[in-house]
């Protein structure tokens, strides 16, 4: 039995970029950064950042391009895939990427509200209030 599964939570290092293949299929690429923190033998806190390249095909790629933004938190799930090509200098090059299978966006930066939350607020930004309050004694049962 084999397993090729990657699960990461990190921040986007750049806005997603979308392109179309010659066959018309959409491919979206972006990268995320993850941080690892630990305390070394001297008691000093250390931190290391890793950068991960993500490739998203089709509909999930369209969603990433539309909603993900640089700096935003995202959970990605996918598989590792290494591709190779010959560079212009004739040297064979390799790149390992995460092919996206599932994604979940983190909280919105700056506490932005959704359209439904905005519609529930009045012009002053306060929650809408019911015109008539219901009195418990008015209920017939």
C-alpha angles and dihedrals in degrees: 000000000000132000129197106175131143126188119181138167114199148124125276112250093199140005114277117264121214128202135169124233121228088263091055097254115142120234122185124193131192138147134229133200125221125192129214120196128191142154116248127218091274092055093253118140112240131193133194126187123208124195122214128194115220127199119194122187129202124338097358088052090053090052091049092050092049102044111021119088135182111280094020121131116243139174113217130188125186147105134287116250128177120204128188136201139166112259123223088261090058094251117132110243129200132200126184115207139172112245104213119236100160135012137183123191120227125226117307116263115249094017094276112184128226123248091257091053090050092051090054090058127075125232092278090056093251122132113270114256127217113255094224122029116220115238114212090223091060092064109099098213 
